[in-house]
Amino acid sequence: MTLRRPSRQDIVALSMQTNVNLTEAELDVIHELVNLNMDTYDELDQMPDPVREITPAVRIPGARPTRDEDPLNAIVRYVDVTAVDRTKGPLSGKRIGIKDTVAVAGIPTTAASRLLYDYTPDVDATVVKRILEAGGHITAMLNTDDFSFSGAGHTSAYGPGLNPADPKYLAGGSSCGSASAVATGLVDMALGGDQGGSIRMPASWSGIVGLKATHGLVPYTGIAGFDPTIDHIGPMTRTVEDAALFLSVIAGKDETSADPRQPSHIERRDYSGALTGSIKGLRIAVVDEGFHTPESTEYVNATVLKAIEHLRGLGAIIETVSVPEHRTVMPIWTAVAVEGGLDAFNHGLAPYGTKAWYNTRQMAAMSKAMKTNGGDFSPTTKVGVILAAYMKQQYHGVFYGRAQNLSRRLTSAYDQVLSKYDLVVMPTTPQTAHEVLPSPEVDRRAHISQALNMLWNTATFDLTGHPSISVPCRDVSGLPVGLMFTGRAFDETTVLRAAHAYEVSR
């Protein structure tokens, strides 16, 4: 069966849309040659996608939990996914939750959006393959903000994710379900995604551990993409020990070399060996600008400074530094995330122009949904889509390019600091959790304005790619506060070592 050919009228319309502006003299010839070149697409159509092997597993999609079963709205659906060959592995006996952006073959994966309500992948993300092979038992698909475009946890089509410390507040986003499910023991470990802080922000607000590893350390293959330069996936756990164990399983080069985010070689290692309980002699820089963002609050700053003094008491060498480039983060991140995100949407969540593995079924599902159900995006996502389209149309991608160029300067500034210090430290989020807001139909402006006002510090290290972890501050009464350690690229061992020493010290 041949593909549909464009009519002469189609060619005229496309000529206008693409600004090619064909003349009458050109029109018939171009029409003929376009149709002739489509013969090659007929040939391609007869070449099926190479089969991406999946781990043999029992895969049973379940139902949405009742509110009594899941009062914080952490779980999108129960599932039961276990490897057929359940050899004993490092995750044996662990119940694993998967963010609803990560492909699990045979299980609906919707990115918490009405646009993908009927999409079920037939492939596993590489991290899912590794979890199953390590003996993990996947028990839940977890709530997230609509296409991950919020840091509060309130834009999901399934409803907001609620805070385990106090359900009158939000869990934080976008990985809200991962935070709540871990904090309440519905799962033992969870995967979260992080483009602007979406692992570490909900970890901070919900009082758990969230680790964003170095960009490219954990393969992103099979996960709904945002912008390849800031896409991260990683562990959300109750303890640093569990985060190190989980990272040891999921980190490393994609065996199929299908993720362009990864360097050519990544050494696999057991990160649990880094947890010595001691940070004596570690040099830690306190980044002054991290305490003076526009949203910084006195309570969070005081709590984090108290935690830093505790680190000094454990033998760390603490000094305050200034990184003026930190003040440029939000303009840079906004252009990268908004314009890069729209590009991903327009390409069916696939990173065009790379040697990535392409999830063609998801590409088709997303592209069709953009045309037929774009009105079902959350209000926050709609703002991003419209802004990105305008900037692309009026300014031709110039500001996206400028932001990417400036992000290199930001990376260089932190590399320079980390050449003198082992770690930098600052608050994860500048404030504690937001209160649950009315639905957007009640107050659309408030709903949108609360979505991205907590990510200044976390987004910094999505742009630079440095490994970064949030751990709960000690002795906090009320809503949790996160302490964020960040280290040199691919030095997760030092990051985990410091976080663990702080966590277990008395």
C-alpha positions in Angstrom: 0.0 0.0 0.0 1.5 3.3 -1.1 1.5 6.4 1.1 -0.9 9.2 0.4 0.4 11.7 -2.1 0.0 15.5 -1.7 -2.3 17.2 -4.1 -1.4 20.3 -6.0 -3.5 22.3 -3.5 -1.5 20.7 -0.7 1.8 21.9 -2.3 0.4 25.4 -2.5 -0.6 25.4 1.2 2.8 23.9 2.2 4.6 26.5 0.1 2.9 29.3 2.1 3.4 27.6 5.5 7.1 27.0 5.0 7.7 30.5 3.3 9.1 28.7 0.2 6.6 30.7 -1.9 6.6 28.7 -5.1 6.0 30.5 -8.4 3.4 29.3 -10.9 6.2 28.2 -13.1 7.7 26.1 -10.3 4.5 24.6 -9.0 3.8 21.7 -11.4 7.5 20.6 -11.4 7.8 20.7 -7.6 4.5 18.8 -7.2 5.7 16.1 -9.6 9.1 15.7 -7.9 7.7 15.7 -4.4 5.5 12.8 -5.4 8.3 11.1 -7.2 10.5 11.3 -4.0 7.7 9.7 -2.0 8.5 6.5 -3.8 11.4 6.1 -1.4 9.0 6.5 1.6 6.9 3.7 0.2 10.1 1.5 0.3 10.8 2.7 3.9 7.2 1.9 4.8 7.9 -1.8 3.9 10.8 -1.9 6.3 9.4 -2.4 9.8 11.1 -0.9 12.9 13.8 -3.2 14.3 12.4 -5.0 17.3 13.6 -3.6 20.6 13.8 -6.6 22.9 12.1 -6.4 26.2 12.8 -8.4 29.3 10.5 -11.4 29.6 8.2 -10.5 32.4 4.7 -10.9 33.8 3.0 -7.6 33.0 -0.4 -6.9 34.6 -1.9 -3.4 34.4 -4.1 -2.7 37.4 -6.7 -0.1 38.4 -6.5 3.3 39.9 -6.4 3.1 43.7 -9.3 4.4 45.8 -8.7 7.5 47.8 -8.7 5.4 50.9 -5.9 3.3 49.5 -3.9 6.3 48.3 -5.0 9.4 50.2 -2.2 11.6 48.8 -3.0 10.7 45.1 0.5 9.3 44.5 -0.4 6.4 42.2 -1.9 6.6 38.7 -2.4 2.9 38.6 -1.4 -0.3 40.3 0.7 -2.7 38.2 2.4 -6.0 38.7 5.5 -6.3 36.6 8.2 -8.8 37.5 10.8 -10.6 35.4 9.9 -14.2 34.4 13.4 -15.3 35.4 13.5 -13.8 38.9 17.0 -14.5 39.8 18.1 -12.9 43.0 19.5 -9.5 42.4 20.3 -6.2 44.3 16.6 -5.1 44.1 15.0 -8.4 45.1 12.1 -7.8 47.4 12.0 -4.1 46.6 8.7 -2.6 45.4 9.5 0.0 42.7 7.4 2.9 41.6 7.8 4.3 38.0 7.0 7.9 37.1 4.3 8.0 34.5 6.6 9.3 31.8 8.8 6.1 31.7 7.9 3.3 29.2 6.9 0.0 30.7 5.8 -2.4 28.0 2.2 -3.3 28.2 1.4 -0.6 30.8 -0.4 2.6 29.9 2.1 5.6 30.1 0.3 8.9 29.9 2.7 11.6 31.3 -0.3 12.5 33.5 -2.0 14.1 30.5 -5.3 13.6 28.7 -3.3 13.8 25.5 -1.9 10.3 26.0 -4.7 8.6 27.9 -4.9 5.8 25.4 -1.1 5.3 24.8 0.4 2.0 25.9 4.1 1.4 25.0 5.3 -1.9 23.6 8.9 -1.3 24.8 10.7 -0.9 28.1 12.9 2.1 29.0 16.4 1.0 29.6 16.1 1.8 33.3 13.0 -0.5 33.5 15.0 -3.3 31.9 17.7 -2.9 34.5 15.2 -2.8 37.4 13.6 -6.1 36.2 16.9 -7.8 35.7 18.0 -6.7 39.2 15.0 -8.5 40.7 12.9 -5.4 41.3 9.1 -5.7 41.4 7.3 -2.8 39.7 4.1 -2.2 41.6 2.9 1.3 40.6 2.9 4.0 37.9 3.2 7.2 39.8 1.6 10.7 39.4 3.4 13.6 37.8 2.6 17.1 36.6 1.2 17.3 33.1 4.1 16.5 30.8 6.4 17.3 33.8 6.0 21.0 33.2 5.6 22.2 36.8 7.5 22.1 40.0 4.6 22.1 42.4 2.8 18.8 41.7 -0.6 20.3 40.9 -1.2 20.1 37.2 -1.7 16.4 36.6 -4.9 15.3 34.8 -5.3 12.8 37.7 -5.3 15.6 40.3 -2.6 17.2 42.5 -0.1 15.1 44.4 -0.5 15.9 48.1 2.2 16.3 50.7 2.9 13.4 53.1 3.8 15.9 55.9 0.5 17.7 55.6 -2.1 17.0 52.8 -3.2 20.6 52.8 0.0 21.2 50.9 1.4 20.0 47.6 4.1 17.2 47.4 6.2 19.2 44.8 6.7 18.4 41.2 6.9 17.2 38.7 7.6 13.8 40.3 4.9 14.3 43.0 3.7 10.7 43.1 7.2 9.4 43.4 7.8 11.6 46.5 4.5 10.8 48.2 4.6 7.0 47.4 8.1 6.7 48.8 7.4 8.9 51.9 4.3 6.9 52.9 5.8 3.4 52.1 3.5 2.6 49.2 6.7 1.8 47.3 10.3 1.2 48.6 12.0 3.2 45.8 10.8 5.3 42.8 12.1 6.7 39.6 11.8 10.5 39.2 12.6 12.7 36.2 14.5 16.0 36.5 14.7 18.8 33.9 14.4 21.7 36.3 14.5 20.0 39.6 11.7 17.5 39.4 13.5 14.9 41.5 15.0 17.2 44.1 12.1 19.6 44.5 9.5 17.1 45.5 12.2 15.3 47.6 12.7 18.6 49.4 9.0 19.4 50.0 8.1 15.8 51.0 11.0 15.0 53.2 12.8 12.2 51.2 16.0 11.8 49.3 16.2 12.7 45.7 19.3 12.2 43.5 19.9 13.7 40.0 23.0 12.1 38.8 25.4 13.6 36.3 23.8 14.3 32.9 24.1 11.2 30.9 25.1 8.8 33.7 21.7 7.1 33.7 20.3 6.3 30.2 17.1 8.2 29.3 16.2 5.8 26.4 12.4 5.1 26.4 11.4 8.1 28.5 9.2 11.0 27.4 11.8 13.6 26.5 11.8 17.3 27.2 15.1 18.8 26.0 18.0 16.4 25.6 20.4 18.8 27.2 18.5 18.8 30.5 16.8 15.4 30.6 17.7 13.4 33.7 16.2 10.3 35.4 17.1 9.1 38.9 16.3 7.6 42.3 13.8 8.9 44.9 14.1 7.0 48.2 13.7 7.2 51.9 17.5 6.9 52.6 20.7 7.8 50.9 21.7 4.1 51.2 18.8 3.1 49.1 19.6 5.9 46.6 23.1 4.6 46.2 21.8 1.0 45.7 19.3 2.1 43.1 21.8 4.2 41.3 24.2 1.3 41.1 21.5 -0.7 39.2 20.3 2.0 36.7 23.5 3.9 35.9 25.9 3.1 33.1 26.1 3.1 29.3 23.0 2.1 27.4 23.9 -1.3 25.9 22.3 -0.3 22.6 24.2 3.0 22.5 20.9 4.6 21.9 21.0 7.6 24.2 22.9 10.6 22.7 22.9 12.2 26.2 25.6 9.8 27.3 29.4 10.0 26.8 31.1 7.2 24.9 32.2 5.4 28.0 30.7 5.2 31.5 32.3 3.1 34.2 29.7 0.9 36.1 30.3 1.0 39.9 28.8 0.1 43.2 27.9 3.5 44.8 27.1 1.9 48.1 30.8 1.6 48.8 31.0 5.4 49.0 28.9 5.6 52.2 31.6 5.8 54.8 29.7 7.9 57.3 32.6 10.4 57.4 33.1 13.7 55.7 36.1 14.8 57.7 38.4 17.0 55.6 35.9 17.4 52.7 36.0 21.0 51.4 32.4 22.3 51.0 31.5 25.7 49.4 28.4 27.5 50.6 27.1 29.4 47.5 25.9 32.7 48.7 23.6 33.3 45.7 21.7 30.2 46.5 20.3 31.9 49.6 19.3 35.1 47.8 16.9 34.0 45.1 13.8 36.1 44.6 11.7 33.5 46.4 14.2 32.8 49.3 12.6 32.6 52.7 14.2 33.3 56.1 12.9 30.0 57.6 14.5 27.8 54.8 17.7 29.8 54.8 18.1 29.5 58.6 17.3 25.8 58.6 19.8 25.1 55.9 22.5 27.2 57.5 22.0 25.2 60.7 22.5 22.0 58.8 25.7 23.4 57.3 27.0 24.2 60.7 26.3 20.5 61.6 28.5 19.5 58.6 31.3 21.7 60.1 30.9 19.8 63.3 31.4 16.6 61.4 34.8 17.7 60.3 34.0 19.3 56.9 35.9 22.5 55.9 33.2 25.1 55.2 33.7 28.3 53.3 31.3 30.7 51.6 31.8 31.6 48.0 30.1 33.8 45.4 29.0 32.5 42.0 27.5 35.6 40.3 26.5 33.5 37.3 24.0 31.7 39.5 21.8 34.8 39.2 21.4 34.2 35.5 19.9 30.7 35.9 16.2 31.4 35.3 16.4 33.4 32.1 18.7 30.7 30.7 16.7 27.8 31.9 13.4 29.2 30.7 14.5 29.6 27.1 16.1 26.1 27.1 13.1 24.4 28.8 10.3 26.2 27.0 11.7 26.3 23.5 13.3 22.9 23.8 10.2 21.4 25.3 8.0 22.7 22.4 10.5 21.2 19.9 10.1 17.9 21.7 6.3 18.1 21.6 6.4 18.9 17.9 8.6 15.9 17.3 6.4 13.5 19.3 8.7 13.7 22.4 11.7 12.5 20.3 15.1 14.2 20.1 15.4 14.9 16.3 18.8 15.3 14.9 20.5 12.7 17.2 21.4 9.0 17.0 18.8 8.2 19.7 16.5 5.2 19.6 13.1 6.6 18.4 9.9 5.4 20.0 7.8 5.7 16.8 4.5 4.7 18.4 4.8 7.4 21.0 5.8 9.9 18.3 2.6 9.1 16.4 0.4 9.2 19.5 1.8 12.5 20.7 1.8 14.2 17.3 -1.8 13.2 16.7 -2.8 14.3 20.2 -1.2 17.7 19.6 -3.5 18.2 16.7 -6.7 16.8 18.2 -6.5 17.4 21.9 -4.1 20.3 22.5 -6.8 22.0 24.5 -6.3 19.4 27.2 -2.8 20.6 28.1 -2.6 22.1 31.6 -2.8 25.9 31.7 0.9 26.0 32.7 1.9 23.9 29.8 -0.2 26.0 27.5 1.7 29.1 28.6 5.0 27.4 27.7 3.7 26.2 24.3 2.4 29.6 23.3 5.5 31.4 24.6 7.9 29.0 22.8 5.9 29.2 19.5 6.0 33.0 19.6 9.7 33.2 20.3 10.4 30.7 17.5 8.2 32.5 15.1 9.4 36.0 15.9 13.0 35.5 17.0 13.9 32.3 15.1 15.4 30.3 17.9 18.1 33.0 18.6 17.3 33.1 22.4 17.3 29.3 22.7 20.8 29.4 21.1 21.9 32.2 23.3 20.7 30.4 26.4 22.6 27.2 25.5 25.7 29.3 24.9 25.3 31.0 28.3 24.7 27.7 30.0 28.3 26.8 29.1 29.5 29.9 31.0 27.4 28.8 34.0 28.9 25.3 33.8 32.4 26.7 33.6 31.8 28.9 36.7 30.7 25.9 38.8 33.6 23.8 37.4 36.0 26.4 38.6 34.5 26.4 42.1 34.5 22.6 42.2 38.2 22.6 41.2 38.9 24.1 44.6 36.1 22.4 46.6 34.7 18.9 46.8 31.1 20.0 46.9 28.8 23.0 46.9 25.8 23.3 49.1 22.6 25.5 49.2 18.9 25.1 49.9 17.2 22.7 47.5 14.1 24.9 47.3 13.9 28.5 48.5 10.6 27.8 50.3 8.6 25.0 51.8 5.6 23.4 50.1 2.8 25.5 48.5 -0.7 25.1 49.8 -3.1 23.1 47.6 -4.6 25.6 45.2 -8.2 25.8 43.8 -8.7 24.2 40.4 -7.5 26.4 37.5 -11.1 27.1 36.5 -11.4 28.9 39.9 -8.1 30.9 39.7 -6.1 30.3 36.6 -3.5 33.0 37.3 -2.7 31.6 40.8 -2.5 28.1 39.4 0.0 29.1 36.7 2.1 31.4 38.9 2.8 28.7 41.5 4.2 26.3 38.9 7.8 27.4 38.5 8.8 29.6 41.4 10.8 27.1 43.3 13.4 25.8 40.9 16.2 28.5 40.8 18.7 26.4 42.7 17.8 23.0 41.3 17.6 24.1 37.6 21.2 25.4 37.9 22.5 21.8 37.9 20.2 20.6 35.1 21.8 23.2 32.9 25.4 22.4 34.1 24.8 18.6 34.4 26.6 18.3 37.8 25.4 15.5 40.2 23.1 16.9 42.9 21.2 15.4 45.8 18.5 16.7 48.2 18.3 15.3 51.7 15.9 16.3 54.4 17.2 18.8 57.0 17.3 17.5 60.5 15.1 18.6 63.4 12.5 20.3 61.3 9.0 20.7 62.8 6.3 21.2 60.3 6.9 21.1 56.5 10.2 19.6 55.3 13.2 21.5 54.1 15.8 20.2 51.7 19.6 20.5 51.9 21.3 20.1 48.5 24.8 18.9 47.8 26.3 19.2 44.3 29.6 17.7 43.1 31.9 17.4 40.2 30.7 15.7 37.0 30.6 11.9 37.5 31.7 12.2 41.1 28.5 10.8 42.6 30.5 9.0 45.2 31.4 12.2 47.0 27.9 13.6 46.7 26.4 10.4 48.2 29.1 10.2 50.9 28.3 13.7 52.2 24.6 13.2 52.1 24.8 9.9 53.9 27.2 11.3 56.6 24.7 14.1 57.3 21.7 11.7 57.3 23.2 9.2 59.8 25.0 11.6 62.1 23.5 12.2 65.5 
